[in-house]
Amino acid sequence: RKDNTGSYLKQLVIGSEGTLGIITKLTIACPPLPASENVAFLACESFDDVLKLFKEAKKNLGEILSAYEFLDSACVEVLTKWTGVTTPLESEAPFYVLIETAGSNAEHDEQKLYGFLERTMEDGLVVDGTVGSDPSKIKAIWDVRERITEALKHDGYVYKYDISLPLPKLYDMVEDTRKLFEDNDKVTRVVGFGHMGDGNLHLNITGPKFEDEVMSQLEPWLWEWSRDVRGSISAEHGVGFKKRDVLGYSKAPEAIELMATLKKTMDPKGILNPYKLVKVPGQP
């Protein structure tokens, strides 16, 4: 319910990774399951088409659009090699998009989705596609996206990055990373996939084993790349202790100082999830 009686202190805890307090009571809102669900798997010839398709999806699908995921052909290659999972499409493409719709009226939702797909295929934004509405096909389509991480592990070691970037720059990072490791036998592949709705890129670099040389090329180069386009070094996986000392690539010194002040004020003894998120003078 609305409560406009000053600063909403509860919001301070969100994103603090347990460094400001402990949850002692939790209320969960459980909305009803959607009565209608559809998943489309589409092929695109370029990342520019992926961006244009996203814009059209937001405009034409509106309230029923519940997911918009992208993956590149390198994701499909590693997925097929190690898991045997293939796309539901007959043709191959440089990029693939998964669109999920969820609503309350099956006839209305399907009409909107199929109308959208027809228009975007006529415009050349989509070169191939399929739609699933029954649970088995929906699962099969989602498996293409969700089993990428599993497949990558079979390459050996995975350097994993969870970054948010402005949408026009999202795939530039993947391409620049590939150029960085061109003709480097210590790197097997570079793949990119993620959530377009919030500009979240999952950048994964694999190799036969962990190499200090590869890591030193990736960091701080990736942090600098992200900073220069005003991205974030952690989109959804958090900071923890691994990214605590590079937080300055995403946060201004004044913001980090304020975070440290809040931590010292709310946890003066430094006992709540120490070593994480932000360094506080006099605390671990």
Stockholm file with secondary structure:
# STOCKHOLM 1.0

chainA/1-284         RKDNTGSYLKQLVIGSEGTLGIITKLTIACPPLPASENVAFLACESFDDVLKLFKEAKKNLGEILSAYEFLDSACVEVLTKWTGVTTPLESEAPFYVLIETAGSNAEHDEQKLYGFLERTMEDGLVVDGTVGSDPSKIKAIWDVRERITEALKHDGYVYKYDISLPLPKLYDMVEDTRKLFEDNDKVTRVVGFGHMGDGNLHLNITGPKFEDEVMSQLEPWLWEWSRDVRGSISAEHGVGFKKRDVLGYSKAPEAIELMATLKKTMDPKGILNPYKLVKVPGQP
#=GR chainA/1-284 SS CCCCSSCCTHHHHTTSTTSSCCCCCCCCCCCCCCSEEEEEEEEESSHHHHHHHHHHHHHHHGGGEEEEEEEEHHHHHHHHHHHCCCCSCSSCCSEEEEEEEEESCHHHHHHHHHHHHHHHHHTTSCSEEEEECSHHHHHHHHHHHHTHHHHHHTTSEEEEEEEECCGGGHHHHHHHHHHHTTTCTTCCEEEEEEEGGGTEEEEEEEESSCCHHHHHHHTTHHHHHHHHTTCBSCSSSCCTTTSGGGGGGTSCHHHHHHHHHHHHHHCTTCCSSTTSSSCCTTCC
#=GC SS_cons         CCCCSSCCTHHHHTTSTTSSCCCCCCCCCCCCCCSEEEEEEEEESSHHHHHHHHHHHHHHHGGGEEEEEEEEHHHHHHHHHHHCCCCSCSSCCSEEEEEEEEESCHHHHHHHHHHHHHHHHHTTSCSEEEEECSHHHHHHHHHHHHTHHHHHHTTSEEEEEEEECCGGGHHHHHHHHHHHTTTCTTCCEEEEEEEGGGTEEEEEEEESSCCHHHHHHHTTHHHHHHHHTTCBSCSSSCCTTTSGGGGGGTSCHHHHHHHHHHHHHHCTTCCSSTTSSSCCTTCC
//
